[in-house]
């Protein structure tokens, strides 16, 4: 039987029984999806680190895996939890090293240029991405996660609720409020850019 035909759950059972080498198959199968999830939640230069942490954390937690949900969903929850941990740790570091107004000075100055028809398409996309990353970084962690899951990862409300261990109504309400906060933040930045000479 080829390894593609073996279920994730069967491989997990092999690892739990002591065949630690079988875990490599799970990494190969899910590397791309884990990197995709992590890339939506952390800076690009930290994606590999947080993805690696996801697989380490999943390996250490395999003893508690119950096949009531697909392995992929369980791994996605761990990936998102590792992203949360990354931001919490970064926030703690920032509290100790950054002056209160320093973060405000780092906001992108390219809000108006992001829609300048004279700029190249690649530059526009890069500036728009930087602007979105800047705005998302200023939202509470739960807001960032729910926006990323619902709008970037395109998970259903039910899937998002499973990943975050929330009720479906909380996902709906939180997503609406987070989207409104993000809209206000971007509108405020655009208004400030409009006032600059």
C-alpha positions as CSV (number, residue, x, y, z in Angstrom):
1,X,0.0,0.0,0.0
2,X,1.4,3.4,-1.0
3,X,1.8,5.9,1.9
4,X,-0.7,8.3,0.2
5,X,-3.4,5.7,0.8
6,X,-2.7,5.4,4.5
7,X,-4.9,7.8,6.5
8,X,-3.5,10.4,8.8
9,X,-5.1,8.7,11.7
10,X,-3.4,5.4,10.9
11,X,0.0,7.2,10.8
12,X,-0.7,8.9,14.1
13,X,-1.4,5.5,15.6
14,X,2.0,4.2,14.3
15,X,3.8,7.2,15.8
16,X,1.9,6.7,19.1
17,X,3.1,3.0,19.0
18,X,6.7,4.1,18.8
19,X,7.4,4.5,15.0
20,X,8.6,8.1,15.3
21,X,9.9,8.0,11.7
22,X,6.3,7.9,10.4
23,X,5.8,11.4,11.7
24,X,7.8,12.6,8.6
25,X,5.0,11.5,6.4
26,X,2.6,13.7,8.3
27,X,5.0,16.6,7.9
28,X,5.3,16.1,4.2
29,X,1.5,15.8,3.8
30,X,0.7,18.9,5.8
31,X,3.7,21.2,5.3
32,X,2.1,23.3,2.6
33,X,-1.2,23.9,4.5
34,X,0.7,24.7,7.8
35,X,2.9,27.2,6.0
36,X,-0.1,28.7,4.3
37,X,-1.9,29.2,7.7
38,X,1.2,30.5,9.4
39,X,2.0,32.9,6.5
40,X,-1.4,34.6,7.1
41,X,-0.7,35.3,10.7
42,X,3.0,36.1,11.2
43,X,5.6,38.2,9.4
44,X,7.1,36.5,6.3
45,X,10.6,36.3,7.9
46,X,9.2,34.2,10.8
47,X,6.9,31.8,8.9
48,X,9.5,28.9,8.8
49,X,10.2,29.3,12.5
50,X,6.5,29.2,13.6
51,X,5.7,26.4,11.1
52,X,8.5,24.4,12.6
53,X,7.2,25.1,16.1
54,X,3.8,23.9,15.0
55,X,5.1,20.5,13.9
56,X,7.2,20.2,17.1
57,X,4.1,21.1,19.3
58,X,1.9,18.7,17.3
59,X,4.4,15.9,17.8
60,X,4.6,16.5,21.5
61,X,0.8,16.5,21.7
62,X,0.2,13.4,19.6
63,X,-0.5,11.3,22.7
64,X,-3.7,13.3,23.3
65,X,-4.9,13.3,19.6
66,X,-8.4,11.8,19.3
67,X,-9.7,11.1,15.8
68,X,-13.1,12.7,16.5
69,X,-12.1,15.4,14.0
70,X,-9.7,15.1,11.0
71,X,-6.0,15.3,11.8
72,X,-5.7,18.3,9.5
73,X,-8.2,20.3,11.6
74,X,-6.4,19.4,14.8
75,X,-3.0,20.5,13.2
76,X,-4.6,23.7,12.0
77,X,-5.7,24.6,15.5
78,X,-2.1,23.9,16.7
79,X,-0.7,26.1,13.9
80,X,-3.0,29.0,14.9
81,X,-2.2,28.5,18.6
82,X,1.5,28.8,17.7
83,X,0.8,32.0,15.8
84,X,-1.1,33.3,18.9
85,X,1.9,32.4,21.1
86,X,4.2,34.1,18.6
87,X,2.2,37.4,18.9
88,X,1.9,37.1,22.7
89,X,5.6,36.7,23.0
90,X,6.3,39.5,20.6
91,X,3.9,41.8,22.6
92,X,5.8,41.0,25.8
93,X,9.1,41.8,24.2
94,X,7.7,45.0,22.8
95,X,6.5,46.1,26.2
96,X,10.0,45.8,27.5
97,X,12.0,47.3,24.6
98,X,9.8,49.8,22.8
99,X,8.9,53.3,23.8
100,X,5.1,54.0,23.8
101,X,5.0,56.1,20.6
102,X,7.6,54.1,18.6
103,X,5.0,51.8,17.1
104,X,3.0,54.7,15.8
105,X,6.1,56.1,13.9
106,X,6.4,52.8,12.0
107,X,3.0,53.1,10.3
108,X,3.2,52.9,6.5
109,X,3.3,56.2,4.7
110,X,2.1,54.6,1.5
111,X,-1.7,54.6,1.9
112,X,-2.2,57.1,-0.9
113,X,0.5,55.6,-3.1
114,X,-1.1,52.2,-2.9
115,X,-3.8,53.5,-5.3
116,X,-1.5,55.7,-7.4
117,X,-2.1,54.7,-11.0
118,X,1.5,55.7,-11.9
119,X,3.0,53.1,-9.5
120,X,3.7,49.7,-10.9
121,X,1.3,46.9,-10.2
122,X,3.8,45.0,-8.1
123,X,4.6,48.1,-6.0
124,X,0.9,48.7,-5.5
125,X,0.3,45.2,-4.3
126,X,3.3,45.3,-2.0
127,X,2.3,48.6,-0.5
128,X,-1.3,47.4,0.0
129,X,-0.1,44.2,1.7
130,X,2.2,46.3,4.0
131,X,-0.7,48.6,4.8
132,X,-3.0,45.6,5.6
133,X,-0.3,44.0,7.7
134,X,0.2,47.2,9.6
135,X,-3.5,47.6,10.3
136,X,-4.0,44.0,11.3
137,X,-1.1,44.2,13.7
138,X,-3.0,47.0,15.6
139,X,-6.1,44.9,16.1
140,X,-6.5,42.6,19.2
141,X,-5.2,39.1,18.6
142,X,-8.6,37.5,18.5
143,X,-9.8,40.0,15.9
144,X,-6.7,39.3,13.7
145,X,-7.3,35.5,13.9
146,X,-11.0,35.6,13.1
147,X,-10.4,37.9,10.1
148,X,-7.7,35.7,8.8
149,X,-9.7,32.5,9.2
150,X,-12.9,33.8,7.8
151,X,-11.6,36.1,5.0
152,X,-8.1,34.9,4.1
153,X,-8.4,31.2,4.9
154,X,-12.0,31.3,3.8
155,X,-13.1,28.9,6.5
156,X,-16.8,28.5,7.2
157,X,-18.2,29.9,10.4
158,X,-18.5,26.3,11.7
159,X,-14.9,25.5,10.8
160,X,-13.6,28.7,12.3
161,X,-15.6,27.9,15.5
162,X,-13.9,24.5,15.7
163,X,-10.4,26.0,15.2
164,X,-10.9,28.7,17.8
165,X,-13.0,26.7,20.2
166,X,-15.7,29.4,20.1
167,X,-19.4,29.2,19.4
168,X,-20.6,29.9,15.9
169,X,-22.5,33.0,17.1
170,X,-19.3,34.4,18.7
171,X,-17.4,33.9,15.4
172,X,-20.1,35.8,13.5
173,X,-20.2,38.7,15.9
174,X,-16.5,38.9,16.4
175,X,-15.8,38.8,12.6
176,X,-18.3,41.7,12.1
177,X,-16.8,43.8,14.8
178,X,-13.2,43.0,13.7
179,X,-14.0,44.0,10.1
180,X,-15.5,47.2,11.3
181,X,-12.5,48.0,13.5
182,X,-10.2,47.3,10.5
183,X,-12.3,49.5,8.3
184,X,-12.2,52.4,10.8
185,X,-8.4,52.0,11.2
186,X,-7.7,52.1,7.4
187,X,-10.2,55.0,6.9
188,X,-8.4,56.9,9.7
189,X,-5.0,56.3,8.1
190,X,-6.3,57.3,4.7
191,X,-7.7,60.5,6.1
192,X,-4.4,61.3,7.8
193,X,-2.5,60.7,4.5
194,X,-4.9,63.0,2.7
195,X,-4.0,65.8,5.1
196,X,-0.2,65.3,4.6
197,X,1.5,67.7,2.2
